Every structure is written in C-alpha cells, then in structure tokens.
Amino acid sequence: MKNITCLRRVIWLNARPAFVACALLSLCLLFCGCSRKQTAPAREAANTADVASVTAVPTGMVVKSDIEKNEALNELLDLPASEREEIQRMMGAMNASNQVLQLTNAVAESDQDEILNARFEPTQDTKDLVTAATRAFLADLPEADKLAALQKLAGTDHPIVLEVVEMALSDKSALVREAALDLIMNVNDTAVVPVVAKALDDPDPDLREYALDALMDVDDPKINEALTKALDDENVDVRDNALNIMLYIGSPNVVDSLGKAITDRDADIREKAIIAIEDIQDPRVIDVLIDKGLLSDDDTVREDAMDSLQFITDQEFENYVEAQAWWQRNRATFSFDE
C-alpha cells in the first residue's frame, strides 16, 4: 500500500492526461500483483472477484461504467472526478482506435484496393479543366486554344481525361492529336485500351506507334484488343512497338498477342516473339509454340520454336507430330519449373 500511496501522490501533482494515464496503468499492475490474503470475509472475496472481472475486459482497459459499479476499485483509485473523467476519455479513444485497427486488418487486401479505387476521385480543379477542354473542342476553337486546354491537364493520371482525349484524337491537327496522346501516358488503367485502339486509326504512323506506349503499365487481358489491332498495321514500326510492349509486360495476359506476332510477315518480329513467349509460364505458350511455331513456313521460327519447347518441357522432339503427341499425353499433369 505504501507504493500505491506514493503513486497517488504523483498523480495529484501532475494533472496532465498522458501522465495520469500512465499512472493508472502502473496502479492496475500493482493492484493485480498484490498477494491475496489466505482468509478473507465473503464480501471482500466477492469484491476481489468483481475487480478481476472488470480488469479482464477484451481491450485490457477499464471502462468508466465498470469503475463506477465497483466500490472496491473506486476506493483504491480515489482520484478527483475530473481526473477520472479525463482518463476515461483517453482510454475510450484508445479503445475506439483499436477497434478501427482490428476492422481494417480484417478486410482482405484486395477489398481494401477496391475501396481505395472507389474513393479515388479527381479534384474539382481537375474536373473544371476537363470541362474547359471539352468546351474548346465542342466549340472547335483555334489550335492554340485546344493545345492550351490540353496542356493544363498535363500530368493528370485519372481516366476522367479519356473523353477529352477521344475528342482530340479526331482533330485535324496532328499537334493536337499528339498532345492528346501525351495525356494518356499517365493513365495506367484498362479504360485506356479502347482509346489506344482508336488512336491506331490515326493517319500518322508515328502517332500510331506512340499511342502504344500508353499500354506499357496495363497488365490485363483487355490489352490484347489494342495489341492485336496494332499487329495488323501496315507499318512495321507500329507492329514492332506492339511487340516491345509485350516484351515489357511479359505476363500471360499477352500470350494471345504473342501468338499472332509469331506469324508476322517480318522475320525480326517473328523471332522476337518466340524469344518473348518462352519466358511466360502458361500452358497456352506450349500450344502456340507447337501449333504456330513448329508449323511456320520460316525455318528459323521452326528451329527457335523447337528449341523453346525443349527448354520449357525438358524433352527432345524430332518434329511437330512427336511434340503434339507428347503434349496431349502430358497437358493435364505438366507443371513449369520454378
């Protein structure tokens, strides 16, 4: 009890809430550490049991209502009412924070991402700039005004700019169309794919090639919509840049496009496609190498496809028939080496 008296003295002398809270916790530890009397009256034993039940709440804290209900603990914590209220206010806030933290940890990471995406809204300033740019195109203002409106949106990474970009891609000025493409380079969202697909109809091959750069961080199956369209382009630089995007992404999401690139009319693109697809761990890769690589009219593609198949499967095949037969037998049980 001497220690408790000293501690109460400290609490009386220091009224700051943080220090009082620390004193309260120390007091609870001292109280719990006191040895029990071997014999005690029934009422005292009952009070001891009540105190134990009060201090064993899930949060490890004593809430105000329990303190008021327990006479024995109130006598032990003989503090002024104002100090008790301040301590309970602080402890209540800590309890609320712990509950929020527990709820947050209970949410799956993917769900948290969905919540964050749903809350991601452009600022009002951005909305106003988009509105101004839209009006510039609807009113068909001079080129300089359109460029200025687009320039003010530079650096915006929200899909809100895509509608304006689509309008600008129909403009007669190549400078305006290029400025519109500059905007989508920051929008790493699948919503950019149809906009890129529209840009692939541009009469300027340099702009068609440039538009594909907006897909660099879009690792999603939807990207094939634009990539396969680019592989039909008459300009070899456009097709080559489409392949560069596939090489950069290097995931199963671009297997379909790589399968088409293996049949490209340009030998360099075909060879690069074989090299790119070899590093992707997806069963469709083996299908592509067998059905398109080994059946290619290009000797180099056939050789490269066979080398890739043997590297992936750790098997040796003489021809297409052997490879196809082996794959049919082992498709269900085959696994890629880590």
SEGU-847133 format. One record per atom (N, C-alpha, C): residue in one letter; atom name; x, y, z. Coordinates in steps of 0.1 Angstrom, whole numbers. Atoms other than C-alpha are relative to their C-alpha. Example, Ala and Ser with C-alpha at 12.3 -4.5 7.8 and 13.67 -1.06 7.14 Angstrom:
resn name X Y Z
a N 9 -12 0 $
a CA 123 -45 78 $
a C 9 12 0 $
s N -9 -11 0 $
s CA 137 -11 71 $
s C -8 11 8 $
! end
This chain:
resn name X Y Z
m N 8 -12 0 $
m CA 0 0 0 $
m C 9 13 0 $
k N -9 -12 0 $
k CA 30 23 5 $
k C 3 4 -14 $
n N -2 -3 14 $
n CA 37 21 -32 $
n C -12 7 -6 $
i N 13 -6 6 $
i CA 1 29 -41 $
i C -1 14 5 $
t N 2 -13 -5 $
t CA 1 59 -18 $
t C 10 10 -7 $
c N -10 -9 7 $
c CA 33 73 -35 $
c C -5 3 -14 $
l N 5 -2 14 $
l CA 18 68 -69 $
l C -12 9 0 $
r N 11 -10 0 $
r CA -14 86 -60 $
r C 5 14 2 $
r N -6 -13 -2 $
r CA 8 115 -48 $
r C 5 6 -13 $
v N -5 -5 13 $
v CA 24 117 -82 $
v C -11 4 -9 $
i N 12 -3 8 $
i CA -10 117 -99 $
i C -5 14 4 $
w N 5 -13 -4 $
w CA -21 146 -77 $
w C 9 11 -4 $
l N -9 -11 3 $
l CA 10 166 -85 $
l C 1 3 -15 $
n N -1 -1 15 $
n CA 9 160 -123 $
n C -14 -3 -6 $
a N 13 1 5 $
a CA -25 166 -138 $
a C -1 -2 -15 $
r N 0 2 14 $
r CA -15 162 -174 $
r C -6 -14 -4 $
p N 7 13 3 $
p CA -38 135 -190 $
p C 9 -12 -4 $
a N -8 11 4 $
a CA -10 115 -206 $
a C 7 -7 12 $
f N -8 5 -12 $
f CA 10 112 -173 $
f C -10 -7 9 $
v N 10 6 -9 $
v CA -22 104 -153 $
v C -4 -14 -6 $
a N 3 13 6 $
a CA -30 76 -178 $
a C 11 -10 3 $
c N -12 9 -3 $
c CA 5 61 -173 $
c C -1 -4 15 $
a N 2 3 -14 $
a CA -1 63 -135 $
a C -10 -10 2 $
l N 11 9 -2 $
l CA -34 45 -138 $
l C 5 -14 -4 $
l N -4 14 5 $
l CA -18 16 -158 $
l C 10 -6 10 $
s N -9 5 -10 $
s CA 10 13 -132 $
s C -7 -4 12 $
l N 8 3 -12 $
l CA -16 13 -104 $
l C -7 -13 -2 $
c N 7 12 3 $
c CA -35 -15 -121 $
c C 10 -12 1 $
l N -10 11 -1 $
l CA -3 -36 -124 $
l C 3 -3 15 $
l N -3 2 -14 $
l CA 5 -30 -87 $
l C -12 -8 7 $
f N 12 7 -6 $
f CA -31 -40 -78 $
f C -1 -14 -3 $
c N 1 14 4 $
c CA -30 -72 -98 $
c C 11 -8 6 $
g N -12 8 -6 $
g CA 4 -81 -83 $
g C -1 -2 15 $
c N 1 2 -14 $
c CA -7 -78 -47 $
c C -4 -15 4 $
s N 3 14 -4 $
s CA -8 -112 -29 $
s C -13 -1 7 $
r N 13 2 -6 $
r CA -41 -125 -18 $
r C 1 -4 15 $
k N 1 5 -14 $
k CA -50 -130 19 $
k C -4 -14 0 $
q N 4 14 0 $
q CA -53 -166 28 $
q C -14 -2 5 $
t N 13 0 -4 $
t CA -85 -159 46 $
t C -6 14 -1 $
a N 7 -13 2 $
a CA -110 -132 38 $
a C -14 -1 1 $
p N 15 0 -1 $
p CA -146 -123 45 $
p C -6 -2 -13 $
a N 7 3 12 $
a CA -171 -133 20 $
a C -2 12 -9 $
r N 2 -12 8 $
r CA -178 -97 9 $
r C 12 4 -7 $
e N -12 -4 6 $
e CA -142 -90 4 $
e C 4 -9 -12 $
a N -3 9 11 $
a CA -137 -121 -17 $
a C -9 3 -12 $
a N 9 -3 11 $
a CA -167 -112 -38 $
a C 5 13 -7 $
n N -5 -12 7 $
n CA -153 -77 -44 $
n C 13 -3 -8 $
t N -12 4 7 $
t CA -119 -93 -54 $
t C -4 -6 -13 $
a N 5 7 13 $
a CA -138 -114 -80 $
a C -5 10 -9 $
d N 5 -11 8 $
d CA -156 -83 -92 $
d C 11 8 -7 $
v N -11 -8 6 $
v CA -124 -64 -97 $
v C 7 -8 -11 $
a N -6 8 10 $
a CA -109 -93 -116 $
a C -8 0 -13 $
s N 9 0 12 $
s CA -139 -94 -139 $
s C 1 13 -8 $
v N 0 -13 6 $
v CA -137 -57 -145 $
v C 13 2 -8 $
t N -12 -2 7 $
t CA -100 -57 -154 $
t C 3 -10 -11 $
a N -3 10 11 $
a CA -103 -87 -178 $
a C -9 3 -12 $
v N 8 -4 12 $
v CA -123 -68 -205 $
v C 9 -3 -12 $
p N -8 4 12 $
p CA -111 -77 -241 $
p C 10 10 -3 $
t N -10 -10 5 $
t CA -93 -44 -247 $
t C 11 1 10 $
g N -11 -1 -10 $
g CA -72 -48 -215 $
g C -1 13 7 $
m N 1 -13 -6 $
m CA -86 -14 -203 $
m C -13 -1 9 $
v N 12 -1 -9 $
v CA -111 -5 -175 $
v C -8 12 -5 $
v N 9 -10 5 $
v CA -141 14 -189 $
v C -6 7 12 $
k N 5 -8 -11 $
k CA -157 41 -169 $
k C -12 -6 7 $
s N 12 6 -6 $
s CA -190 23 -163 $
s C 3 -11 10 $
d N -5 10 -9 $
d CA -172 -6 -147 $
d C 6 5 13 $
i N -6 -6 -12 $
i CA -152 16 -123 $
i C -11 5 9 $
e N 11 -6 -8 $
e CA -184 33 -111 $
e C -7 -11 7 $
k N 7 11 -6 $
k CA -200 -1 -104 $
k C 7 -7 10 $
n N -8 8 -9 $
n CA -172 -15 -84 $
n C 5 9 11 $
e N -3 -8 -11 $
e CA -169 0 -50 $
e C 14 -1 5 $
a N -14 3 -5 $
a CA -136 -17 -40 $
a C 10 7 -9 $
l N -10 -6 9 $
l CA -118 -4 -71 $
l C -1 15 0 $
n N 1 -14 -2 $
n CA -132 31 -67 $
n C 7 5 12 $
e N -8 -4 -12 $
e CA -118 32 -32 $
e C 15 0 -2 $
l N -15 1 3 $
l CA -84 21 -45 $
l C 4 12 -9 $
l N -3 -11 9 $
l CA -85 47 -73 $
l C -7 13 4 $
d N 6 -12 -6 $
d CA -95 76 -51 $
d C 5 13 -6 $
l N -5 -12 7 $
l CA -89 103 -77 $
l C -12 10 -1 $
p N 11 -10 3 $
p CA -109 135 -83 $
p C -8 -4 -12 $
a N 9 4 11 $
a CA -138 131 -106 $
a C 5 6 -13 $
s N -5 -6 13 $
s CA -123 155 -132 $
s C 11 -8 -6 $
e N -11 7 5 $
e CA -92 134 -134 $
e C -4 -14 -5 $
r N 5 13 5 $
r CA -111 101 -137 $
r C -7 1 -13 $
e N 7 -3 13 $
e CA -132 116 -165 $
e C 9 1 -11 $
e N -10 -2 10 $
e CA -102 127 -184 $
e C 7 -13 -4 $
i N -7 13 3 $
i CA -85 93 -180 $
i C -10 -9 -8 $
q N 10 9 8 $
q CA -117 75 -192 $
q C -2 5 -14 $
r N 2 -5 14 $
r CA -120 98 -222 $
r C 12 -4 -8 $
m N -12 4 7 $
m CA -84 90 -232 $
m C -1 -15 -3 $
m N 1 14 2 $
m CA -90 53 -227 $
m C -10 -4 -10 $
g N 11 3 10 $
g CA -122 53 -246 $
g C 5 3 -14 $
a N -5 -3 13 $
a CA -104 70 -275 $
a C 10 -11 -5 $
m N -9 11 4 $
m CA -77 43 -274 $
m C -8 -12 -4 $
n N 8 12 3 $
n CA -103 16 -274 $
n C -7 1 -14 $
a N 6 -2 13 $
a CA -121 31 -304 $
a C 11 -2 -11 $
s N -10 1 10 $
s CA -88 33 -323 $
s C 4 -15 -2 $
n N -3 15 1 $
n CA -81 -4 -315 $
n C -10 -7 -8 $
q N 11 7 8 $
q CA -115 -14 -329 $
q C 1 3 -14 $
v N -2 -4 14 $
v CA -109 6 -361 $
v C 11 -8 -6 $
l N -11 7 5 $
l CA -75 -11 -365 $
l C -3 -15 -2 $
q N 4 14 2 $
q CA -90 -46 -360 $
q C -9 -2 -12 $
l N 9 1 11 $
l CA -117 -39 -385 $
l C 8 1 -13 $
t N -9 -2 12 $
t CA -91 -27 -410 $
t C 8 -12 -4 $
n N -8 12 3 $
n CA -69 -57 -406 $
n C -9 -12 -4 $
a N 8 11 4 $
a CA -99 -80 -411 $
a C -4 1 -14 $
v N 3 -2 14 $
v CA -105 -66 -446 $
v C 11 -6 -9 $
a N -11 5 9 $
a CA -87 -85 -473 $
a C 6 11 -8 $
e N -7 -10 7 $
e CA -61 -66 -492 $
e C -6 4 -13 $
s N 6 -3 13 $
s CA -79 -69 -525 $
s C -12 9 2 $
d N 12 -8 -4 $
d CA -111 -55 -508 $
d C 5 15 3 $
q N -5 -13 -3 $
q CA -90 -26 -495 $
q C 3 8 -13 $
d N -3 -6 13 $
d CA -78 -19 -530 $
d C -12 5 -7 $
e N 12 -4 6 $
e CA -113 -18 -543 $
e C -6 12 7 $
i N 6 -11 -8 $
i CA -124 6 -515 $
i C 8 13 -4 $
l N -8 -12 3 $
l CA -94 29 -523 $
l C -3 5 -14 $
n N 3 -4 14 $
n CA -102 29 -560 $
n C -13 7 -1 $
a N 13 -6 0 $
a CA -138 37 -553 $
a C 0 14 5 $
r N -1 -14 -6 $
r CA -128 67 -532 $
r C 9 9 -8 $
f N -10 -8 7 $
f CA -102 79 -557 $
f C -8 9 -10 $
e N 7 -10 8 $
e CA -119 110 -572 $
e C 9 11 -4 $
p N -8 -12 4 $
p CA -104 138 -592 $
p C -4 12 8 $
t N 4 -12 -7 $
t CA -103 172 -576 $
t C -9 8 -8 $
q N 9 -9 7 $
q CA -127 199 -585 $
q C 7 8 -11 $
d N -8 -7 9 $
d CA -100 218 -602 $
d C 2 -8 -13 $
t N -2 9 12 $
t CA -93 188 -625 $
t C -13 -1 -8 $
k N 13 1 7 $
k CA -130 185 -633 $
k C -3 13 -8 $
d N 2 -13 7 $
d CA -131 222 -642 $
d C 9 1 -12 $
l N -9 0 12 $
l CA -101 218 -665 $
l C -5 -9 -11 $
v N 6 9 10 $
v CA -117 188 -682 $
v C -12 7 -7 $
t N 12 -7 6 $
t CA -149 208 -687 $
t C 4 11 -10 $
a N -5 -10 9 $
a CA -130 237 -702 $
a C 6 -6 -13 $
a N -6 6 12 $
a CA -111 214 -726 $
a C -11 -6 -9 $
t N 11 6 7 $
t CA -143 197 -736 $
t C -7 11 -8 $
r N 7 -11 7 $
r CA -159 231 -745 $
r C 9 5 -11 $
a N -9 -5 11 $
a CA -128 240 -765 $
a C -1 -8 -13 $
f N 1 9 12 $
f CA -133 210 -788 $
f C -14 1 -5 $
l N 14 -1 5 $
l CA -171 213 -789 $
l C -2 13 -8 $
a N 1 -13 7 $
a CA -167 249 -800 $
a C 10 1 -11 $
d N -10 0 11 $
d CA -139 240 -824 $
d C 8 13 0 $
l N -9 -11 -2 $
l CA -116 267 -810 $
l C 12 -1 -8 $
p N -13 0 8 $
p CA -83 276 -828 $
p C 9 -11 7 $
e N -10 10 -4 $
e CA -55 251 -825 $
e C 7 4 13 $
a N -8 -5 -11 $
a CA -36 272 -800 $
a C -9 -1 13 $
d N 8 1 -12 $
d CA -66 272 -776 $
d C -2 -14 4 $
k N 2 14 -3 $
k CA -71 235 -778 $
k C 13 -6 6 $
l N -13 4 -6 $
l CA -34 229 -771 $
l C 2 5 14 $
a N -1 -5 -13 $
a CA -35 252 -742 $
a C -9 -7 10 $
a N 10 7 -8 $
a CA -66 234 -728 $
a C 6 -14 4 $
l N -5 13 -3 $
l CA -49 201 -731 $
l C 13 1 9 $
q N -12 -2 -8 $
q CA -16 214 -716 $
q C -3 1 14 $
k N 4 -2 -15 $
k CA -34 224 -684 $
k C -4 -13 6 $
l N 3 13 -6 $
l CA -44 187 -679 $
l C 13 -9 1 $
a N -12 8 0 $
a CA -8 175 -682 $
a C 3 -5 13 $
g N -3 6 -13 $
g CA 2 151 -655 $
g C -12 -6 7 $
t N 12 6 -6 $
t CA -34 141 -647 $
t C 0 -15 -3 $
d N -1 15 2 $
d CA -35 103 -641 $
d C -13 -7 2 $
h N 13 5 -2 $
h CA -72 99 -637 $
h C -7 -2 -14 $
p N 7 3 13 $
p CA -94 83 -665 $
p C -10 11 -4 $
i N 9 -10 3 $
i CA -115 114 -664 $
i C 4 8 -13 $
v N -5 -7 12 $
v CA -93 128 -692 $
v C -3 -7 -13 $
l N 1 8 12 $
l CA -101 100 -716 $
l C -11 5 -10 $
e N 10 -5 9 $
e CA -133 115 -730 $
e C 5 12 -9 $
v N -6 -11 7 $
v CA -115 147 -739 $
v C 11 -5 -10 $
v N -11 5 9 $
v CA -86 127 -754 $
v C -7 -6 -13 $
e N 7 6 12 $
e CA -111 108 -777 $
e C -5 11 -9 $
m N 5 -11 8 $
m CA -125 141 -789 $
m C 12 5 -8 $
a N -12 -6 6 $
a CA -90 154 -796 $
a C 6 -9 -10 $
l N -6 9 10 $
l CA -79 123 -815 $
l C -7 1 -13 $
s N 7 -2 12 $
s CA -105 132 -841 $
s C 3 14 -7 $
d N -3 -13 5 $
d CA -90 167 -846 $
d C 9 -1 -12 $
k N -7 -1 12 $
k CA -75 177 -879 $
k C 15 3 2 $
s N -14 -4 -3 $
s CA -43 190 -862 $
s C 8 -12 6 $
a N -8 11 -6 $
a CA -16 164 -857 $
a C 6 4 13 $
l N -5 -5 -13 $
l CA -2 186 -829 $
l C -9 -2 11 $
v N 11 2 -10 $
v CA -35 184 -811 $
v C -1 -15 4 $
r N 1 15 -2 $
r CA -37 146 -815 $
r C 12 -5 8 $
e N -11 4 -8 $
e CA -2 142 -802 $
e C -1 5 14 $
a N 2 -5 -14 $
a CA -9 164 -772 $
a C -10 -8 8 $
a N 10 9 -6 $
a CA -40 142 -765 $
a C 7 -13 4 $
l N -7 13 -3 $
l CA -18 111 -766 $
l C 10 2 12 $
d N -9 -3 -12 $
d CA 6 128 -741 $
d C -8 -2 13 $
l N 8 0 -12 $
l CA -22 129 -716 $
l C -2 -15 5 $
i N 4 14 -5 $
i CA -30 91 -716 $
i C 13 -8 4 $
m N -12 7 -4 $
m CA 6 82 -709 $
m C 1 -2 16 $
n N 0 0 -14 $
n CA -1 88 -672 $
n C -12 -8 6 $
v N 12 7 -4 $
v CA -34 68 -671 $
v C 2 -15 -1 $
n N -3 14 -1 $
n CA -25 33 -660 $
n C -13 -7 4 $
d N 13 6 -3 $
d CA -60 19 -663 $
d C -4 -7 -13 $
t N 5 7 12 $
t CA -77 -6 -686 $
t C -9 8 -9 $
a N 8 -9 8 $
a CA -100 22 -697 $
a C 7 7 -11 $
v N -8 -7 10 $
v CA -72 35 -718 $
v C 1 -9 -13 $
v N -2 9 11 $
v CA -72 4 -741 $
v C -8 4 -12 $
p N 7 -4 12 $
p CA -101 15 -764 $
p C 4 13 -5 $
v N -5 -13 5 $
v CA -86 50 -766 $
v C 12 -3 -9 $
v N -11 3 8 $
v CA -54 35 -778 $
v C -4 -7 -14 $
a N 5 7 12 $
a CA -73 13 -803 $
a C -5 10 -10 $
k N 4 -11 9 $
k CA -89 45 -817 $
k C 12 7 -6 $
a N -12 -7 5 $
a CA -55 61 -820 $
a C 7 -8 -10 $
l N -7 8 10 $
l CA -43 32 -841 $
l C -7 2 -13 $
d N 6 -3 13 $
d CA -66 45 -868 $
d C 6 13 -6 $
d N -5 -13 4 $
d CA -46 78 -870 $
d C 8 -2 -13 $
p N -8 0 13 $
p CA -32 86 -905 $
p C 15 1 2 $
d N -15 -2 -2 $
d CA 2 94 -890 $
d C 6 -13 7 $
p N -6 12 -7 $
p CA 22 62 -883 $
p C 8 2 12 $
d N -8 -3 -12 $
d CA 44 79 -858 $
d C -10 2 12 $
l N 10 -1 -11 $
l CA 13 87 -837 $
l C -6 -13 4 $
r N 5 13 -3 $
r CA 0 52 -840 $
r C 11 -8 8 $
e N -11 7 -8 $
e CA 34 39 -828 $
e C 1 6 14 $
y N -1 -6 -13 $
y CA 35 64 -800 $
y C -12 -4 9 $
a N 12 3 -8 $
a CA -1 56 -788 $
a C 2 -13 8 $
l N -2 13 -7 $
l CA 10 20 -779 $
l C 8 2 13 $
d N -7 -2 -12 $
d CA 33 34 -752 $
d C -9 1 12 $
a N 10 -1 -11 $
a CA 2 41 -731 $
a C -4 -13 6 $
l N 3 13 -5 $
l CA -2 4 -727 $
l C 10 -7 9 $
m N -11 6 -7 $
m CA 31 -2 -710 $
m C -3 -6 14 $
d N 3 4 -14 $
d CA 17 -5 -675 $
d C -14 -6 2 $
v N 14 6 0 $
v CA -17 -21 -684 $
v C 2 -15 -1 $
d N -2 14 0 $
d CA -11 -57 -675 $
d C -13 -7 3 $
d N 14 5 -1 $
d CA -46 -70 -682 $
d C -3 -7 -14 $
p N 4 7 12 $
p CA -61 -94 -708 $
p C -6 10 -10 $
k N 6 -10 9 $
k CA -80 -64 -723 $
k C 10 6 -9 $
i N -10 -7 8 $
i CA -48 -51 -737 $
i C 2 -6 -13 $
n N 0 7 13 $
n CA -50 -77 -765 $
n C -8 7 -11 $
e N 8 -7 10 $
e CA -77 -56 -781 $
e C 8 10 -8 $
a N -8 -10 7 $
a CA -52 -29 -790 $
a C 12 -6 -6 $
l N -13 6 5 $
l CA -21 -51 -794 $
l C -3 -8 -13 $
t N 3 8 13 $
t CA -37 -75 -820 $
t C -4 10 -11 $
k N 3 -9 11 $
k CA -50 -45 -839 $
k C 13 6 -5 $
a N -13 -6 4 $
a CA -15 -30 -839 $
a C 8 -10 -9 $
l N -7 10 8 $
l CA -2 -63 -853 $
l C -5 -1 -15 $
d N 6 -1 14 $
d CA -24 -57 -884 $
d C 5 12 -7 $
d N -4 -12 7 $
d CA -8 -24 -891 $
d C 10 -2 -11 $
e N -9 2 12 $
e CA 9 -20 -924 $
e C 14 5 3 $
n N -13 -5 -4 $
n CA 38 -1 -907 $
n C 7 -9 9 $
v N -8 10 -8 $
v CA 65 -24 -894 $
v C 4 6 14 $
d N -4 -6 -13 $
d CA 75 1 -867 $
d C -11 0 10 $
v N 11 1 -8 $
v CA 40 1 -853 $
v C -1 -14 6 $
r N 0 14 -5 $
r CA 40 -37 -851 $
r C 11 -3 9 $
d N -11 2 -9 $
d CA 74 -37 -836 $
d C -1 6 13 $
n N 3 -7 -13 $
n CA 64 -13 -809 $
n C -10 -8 8 $
a N 10 8 -7 $
a CA 34 -35 -801 $
a C 8 -12 6 $
l N -8 11 -6 $
l CA 59 -64 -796 $
l C 8 5 12 $
n N -7 -5 -11 $
n CA 80 -42 -774 $
n C -8 1 13 $
i N 9 -1 -11 $
i CA 50 -36 -752 $
i C -2 -14 6 $
m N 2 14 -5 $
m CA 45 -74 -749 $
m C 12 -5 7 $
l N -13 3 -6 $
l CA 82 -79 -741 $
l C 1 6 14 $
y N -1 -7 -13 $
y CA 79 -53 -713 $
y C -9 -6 10 $
i N 10 6 -9 $
i CA 48 -68 -698 $
i C 4 -14 4 $
g N -5 14 -2 $
g CA 59 -104 -702 $
g C -8 -8 9 $
s N 9 8 -8 $
s CA 29 -119 -685 $
s C -10 -9 -8 $
p N 10 8 8 $
p CA 2 -145 -695 $
p C -10 9 -7 $
n N 10 -8 6 $
n CA -20 -116 -704 $
n C 3 4 -14 $
v N -4 -4 14 $
v CA -1 -110 -737 $
v C 3 -13 -8 $
v N -3 12 8 $
v CA 1 -147 -748 $
v C -7 0 -13 $
d N 8 -1 13 $
d CA -27 -142 -774 $
d C 7 8 -10 $
s N -7 -9 10 $
s CA -9 -113 -790 $
s C 13 -5 -4 $
l N -13 6 4 $
l CA 24 -130 -790 $
l C -2 -12 -10 $
g N 3 11 9 $
g CA 8 -160 -807 $
g C -2 6 -14 $
k N 2 -6 13 $
k CA -2 -137 -835 $
k C 13 6 -6 $
a N -13 -5 4 $
a CA 32 -120 -836 $
a C 9 -10 -6 $
i N -9 10 6 $
i CA 49 -153 -843 $
i C -3 -3 -15 $
t N 4 2 14 $
t CA 31 -154 -876 $
t C 2 13 -8 $
d N -2 -13 7 $
d CA 41 -118 -885 $
d C 8 -1 -13 $
r N -8 1 13 $
r CA 54 -111 -920 $
r C 14 5 1 $
d N -13 -5 -2 $
d CA 85 -95 -906 $
d C 8 -11 8 $
a N -8 10 -7 $
a CA 112 -120 -897 $
a C 5 4 14 $
d N -5 -5 -13 $
d CA 127 -99 -869 $
d C -11 -1 11 $
i N 12 0 -10 $
i CA 92 -96 -852 $
i C -3 -14 4 $
r N 3 14 -3 $
r CA 86 -133 -855 $
r C 11 -6 10 $
e N -11 5 -9 $
e CA 120 -141 -839 $
e C -1 6 14 $
k N 2 -6 -13 $
k CA 114 -116 -811 $
k C -11 -6 8 $
a N 12 6 -6 $
a CA 80 -131 -804 $
a C 3 -13 6 $
i N -4 13 -5 $
i CA 95 -165 -800 $
i C 8 1 13 $
i N -8 -3 -12 $
i CA 120 -152 -775 $
i C -8 5 11 $
a N 8 -6 -10 $
a CA 94 -133 -756 $
a C -9 -10 7 $
i N 10 9 -5 $
i CA 69 -161 -752 $
i C 6 -11 8 $
e N -7 11 -7 $
e CA 95 -186 -740 $
e C 1 2 15 $
d N -1 -3 -14 $
d CA 97 -168 -706 $
d C -13 1 8 $
i N 13 -1 -7 $
i CA 60 -169 -698 $
i C -5 -14 4 $
q N 4 13 -6 $
q CA 48 -198 -676 $
q C -15 -1 -1 $
d N 14 1 2 $
d CA 14 -205 -691 $
d C -1 -12 -11 $
p N 2 12 9 $
p CA 2 -238 -708 $
p C -3 5 -15 $
r N 3 -5 13 $
r CA -10 -217 -738 $
r C 13 2 -8 $
v N -12 -2 7 $
v CA 26 -210 -746 $
v C 5 -12 -8 $
i N -4 12 6 $
i CA 33 -246 -754 $
i C -9 -2 -13 $
d N 9 1 12 $
d CA 2 -246 -777 $
d C 4 9 -11 $
v N -4 -9 10 $
v CA 14 -216 -795 $
v C 13 -5 -7 $
l N -12 5 6 $
l CA 49 -230 -800 $
l C -1 -12 -9 $
i N 2 12 8 $
i CA 36 -262 -813 $
i C -8 3 -13 $
d N 9 -2 11 $
d CA 7 -251 -834 $
d C 4 11 -10 $
k N -4 -11 9 $
k CA 22 -218 -848 $
k C 15 0 -2 $
g N -14 0 2 $
g CA 59 -222 -842 $
g C 5 -11 -9 $
l N -5 12 8 $
l CA 65 -257 -855 $
l C -6 -1 -13 $
l N 7 0 13 $
l CA 41 -252 -884 $
l C 3 12 -8 $
s N -4 -12 7 $
s CA 57 -220 -895 $
s C 7 -3 -13 $
d N -7 2 13 $
d CA 69 -216 -931 $
d C 15 5 1 $
d N -13 -5 -2 $
d CA 100 -199 -917 $
d C 9 -10 8 $
d N -8 10 -6 $
d CA 128 -224 -910 $
d C 6 5 14 $
t N -6 -6 -13 $
t CA 143 -200 -883 $
t C -10 -1 11 $
v N 11 0 -10 $
v CA 109 -198 -865 $
v C -2 -14 5 $
r N 2 14 -4 $
r CA 105 -236 -865 $
r C 12 -4 9 $
e N -11 4 -8 $
e CA 140 -241 -851 $
e C 0 7 14 $
d N 1 -7 -12 $
d CA 136 -214 -825 $
d C -12 -6 9 $
a N 11 5 -7 $
a CA 102 -228 -815 $
a C 3 -14 6 $
m N -4 13 -5 $
m CA 116 -263 -812 $
m C 10 1 12 $
d N -10 -3 -11 $
d CA 145 -250 -790 $
d C -8 4 13 $
s N 8 -5 -11 $
s CA 120 -232 -768 $
s C -8 -11 6 $
l N 8 12 -5 $
l CA 98 -263 -765 $
l C 9 -9 9 $
q N -9 9 -7 $
q CA 127 -284 -754 $
q C 5 6 13 $
f N -5 -7 -12 $
f CA 139 -258 -730 $
f C -11 0 11 $
i N 11 -1 -9 $
i CA 104 -255 -714 $
i C -4 -14 6 $
t N 5 13 -4 $
t CA 95 -292 -713 $
t C 11 -10 4 $
d N -11 9 -3 $
d CA 129 -307 -708 $
d C -1 -13 -8 $
q N 2 12 9 $
q CA 120 -331 -737 $
q C 7 3 -13 $
e N -6 -1 14 $
e CA 136 -338 -771 $
e C -10 -5 -10 $
f N 10 3 10 $
f CA 113 -338 -801 $
f C 7 0 -14 $
e N -5 0 14 $
e CA 121 -347 -837 $
e C -8 9 -9 $
n N 8 -8 10 $
n CA 92 -329 -853 $
n C -13 3 7 $
y N 13 -4 -5 $
y CA 57 -315 -848 $
y C -8 -11 5 $
v N 8 11 -5 $
v CA 40 -349 -845 $
v C 4 -5 13 $
e N -4 5 -13 $
e CA 61 -360 -816 $
e C -3 10 11 $
a N 3 -10 -10 $
a CA 57 -327 -798 $
a C -14 0 3 $
q N 14 -1 -2 $
q CA 20 -326 -803 $
q C -5 -13 8 $
a N 4 13 -7 $
a CA 16 -363 -791 $
a C 4 1 14 $
w N -5 -1 -14 $
w CA 37 -357 -760 $
w C -9 10 8 $
w N 8 -10 -7 $
w CA 17 -326 -751 $
w C -14 -4 3 $
q N 13 5 -2 $
q CA -16 -343 -755 $
q C 0 -10 12 $
r N 0 9 -11 $
r CA -5 -370 -731 $
r C 3 7 14 $
n N -5 -5 -13 $
n CA 11 -347 -705 $
n C -7 14 3 $
r N 5 -13 -3 $
r CA -10 -315 -707 $
r C -6 1 14 $
a N 7 -1 -12 $
a CA -30 -323 -676 $
a C 9 0 12 $
t N -9 2 -11 $
t CA 0 -331 -654 $
t C 12 9 -1 $
f N -12 -8 1 $
f CA 26 -307 -667 $
f C 0 12 9 $
s N -2 -12 -8 $
s CA 40 -280 -645 $
s C 13 6 -3 $
f N -12 -7 4 $
f CA 65 -253 -652 $
f C 10 0 12 $
d N -10 -1 -10 $
d CA 98 -253 -633 $
d C 1 14 6 $
e N -1 -14 -6 $
e CA 101 -225 -608 $
e C 14 6 -2 $
! end
